[in-house]
C-alpha cells in the first residue's frame, strides 16, 4: 500500500496547472491550495494571447482543423481557445521529453472539493485494483450524455467516459501524451475538450474524427460524480 505522500510523489509526477504570468492572483491561489493539499507540483505558465504574434503562430505551425467550428457558437476558434490548446500541447511535450510516468493536469480556475486528495487516492487505488490499462482519467468533466455512460462492472463509482467537455482536471500517462502528440494537434487545431474524446473515439462528429488516425487513447473509467 502506498501512502498519500508517496502516491503523489511516485504515482503522479506533479500537478501542472495552466496559469498566466499576468494573473498573479491565480498563481498565489494555486500555490496556496496545492500546498495545503500536499501535492508535488510545478506551475506551468500558459501562453499569453496578448503576446502571441502571427509570426509565433506560424513558427508553431498552428492551423485550425479544416471544417472545424465551435459546435455551439458555430464559429472558428477564437484566439483565446487557440492559446489554451497550444499551452496544453506544451505540457504534453514536457511529459514526453522528461519521461514522466503520469501527471495530473489542473487548470488554474479549478475549484477543489474539501476531500479532493482522498477522493483521487481512492479512485486511483480502485483503478489499480481493476488492473486497467489507461492513458487518460478525467477528474472533472461535463458529461454531455448520461445515457451513453456505462458503469464499470464491479464498481459503484467508475464509469466508462463518453463524449465530455472540460479539461479542468485529468490524469495523463506518458503513453497518453505520446498518442496525443503523435497526431500533431497544433497543425489540426481544435478545442482540447473536443480533442480528448475524439482521441478515445467517442466524438459524434465523424468528419472531424476521420482527420485523426489512430484514435486509440485509452480513457479509463472516471468518477461518475465528476
N, C-alpha and C positions, 0 to 999 in steps of 0.2 A: 504494500500500500504506500502511496506517495503522499507526503504531507502537502498542505496548501502551498507553503513556500517553495518546496521542491517542485511541485507541479508547475507553478508559474515560471520557475527558472529553467526547468528541464523540458517540460512538455510544450510550452508555448514560449518562443524566444523573447517576445516582448510586445506590449501594446504599441501600436503605431498610429496615433490619432492624426487625422488631417487637421491642419490649422494654419491660419495666415499670420505671417510675421507682423502685419499691421493691425492685427486684432489681439493685442497683448492681454486683454481681459480674459479671452478664451484660453490662452496659454496658461495663465495663472490658475484659472479654474480647473483645467485638466491636470496640471501638476499637483494641485492640492488633492483632488479627488482620487487620482491614481495612486498617490502616496498613501492616502487613507485606506484604499482597497488593498494595498500591498502588492502592486503589480510592477514587475520589472519592465520598464517602458522606455521608449525613445520617442521624442517629439519629432514629427516629420513635417517640415514646412510645406504647405500647399503651394501650388503655382498661383501667383498673384496675377489676375486677369488685367489689372491696370498696367502691368509691366510686360505683358505678353505682346510682342510685336508680330507683324506679318512675317518678318524675316525669321523670327524664332519658330513660328508655326511651320514655316517651310523647312526649316532645319530639322524639326522633329518629324517631318513628313506627315503632318496632321491633315487628314482628309475625311470628311463625313462619308459614311457608308452610302453608296448610291441608292436612292429611293427612300432613304430614312427620313422620317418626320416624327416629331413628338406625337404619340398616339392620341393624346387628349387635346393638345393645343393645335395640332395639325400645322406645325411649322418646323423649320430646320433647327438644328441645335444652336442654342444661344451660346455666346462666348463663355459665360459662366459655367455651363454644363460641359463644354469642351475642356475648360480649365480643370474642372473636377475630375474628369475622365483621365486627363493627362497626369495629374498628381497621383491618382490611384495606380496607373501603369508604372510610375517610378517606384512605388512601394513594392509592386510585384517584382520588378527588376532587382531591387535590393535583396529580396528573399532568395532569389536565384543566385545572384552574384556572391552573397555571403553564406550561401548554402544553409540557410535556416531550415530546420526541420518543419516547424509550424510557427505561424504568427497569428496574433489576434489583431485585427484591424478595427480601429474605433474612430469615428468621426467626432470632431470637437464639439458638436452640438448634442451629443448623446446624453440622455438623462438616465442615470443609473438607478436601479432599484436598490433598496437598502440591503438586500441579500444577494446582490449581483454575483459576488465571488463564490458563495456557497452553491448557488444555482448552477453556475458554469462548471464548478468542480463535480457536482452530482451528475450533470449531463454528460461530461466527458468520461466519467467512470462508467456510465451506462453505455456510451458509445464503445468504449474499450471492452466492456463486458460482452457485447454482441460481436466483437471482433470484426467490426465493419472496416472495409477498405474505402477511405474517403479522401476527397480533395477540398471540399467546402462544407462548412457548417454555419448556417445563419444563427446569429444570436438575437437579432432584431430584424423584423421584416413586416411588410404589409401583405397579408395573404389576400390574393385577388379572387380566388375561387375556392371556398372551403370544401365544396363537394368533390373536388379533384385531389384533395389532400388525403392520403391513405395512412392509417396508423401502422407503425412498425409492429409486426407480430410479436407479442410478448411484452410490449412496452405500454405504459399508461401515460407517457409524457412526450414521446417522439413520433413525428410523422415524416413521411417522405415528401419533401417540399415540391410544390409545383410552381407555376409562374407567380413570382412575387416581386414586390417593389421594396425599395430602401436598402441601403448598404451601410447603415449606421454602425453595425457591429457584426463581424463574422470572423470565423477562424479559417485560415487557409494553409494548406500543406505546401511543401516545396514542389511536389508534383503538380498540384493545382495551379501554382503560379506559373510553372513552365507551360502548362497547357493553355493558359490564358494568354501568355505572351507569344506562343507559337503562331497564333492567328494574326499577329501584327495589328492589335486593336487600334493603334493610333492612325493607321492607314485606312481603317474601315470604322471610323469613329461613330459611336452611339452612346447613349447614356449607360453608365455602368450597371444600373439596376435593370436595364433591358439585356445587357450583355451577359450577365451571370446566368439567368435562367435559359437564355439562348444556348449557352455553352453546356448546360446539362440537359439540353434537348427538350425543354418544356415551354418554349416560346410559341405563341399562337400564330405569329407571322412567318409563314413558310418562306416567303420571298427573301426576308432578311436572313433567316436561318440558313438558306441554301448558299449564302456567301461565305459560310464558315464550315470547314471540314478538317478534322473530325470534331464532332460535338460530344466529347466523351468525358467532360468534367463530372466527377462523382460527387453529387450533392448528398451528403449524409443526412439521415433523419434529424430534424431540428425541433426545438421545443414548440409545442402546439400553441403555447400562450404568447409566443413572440409577436 
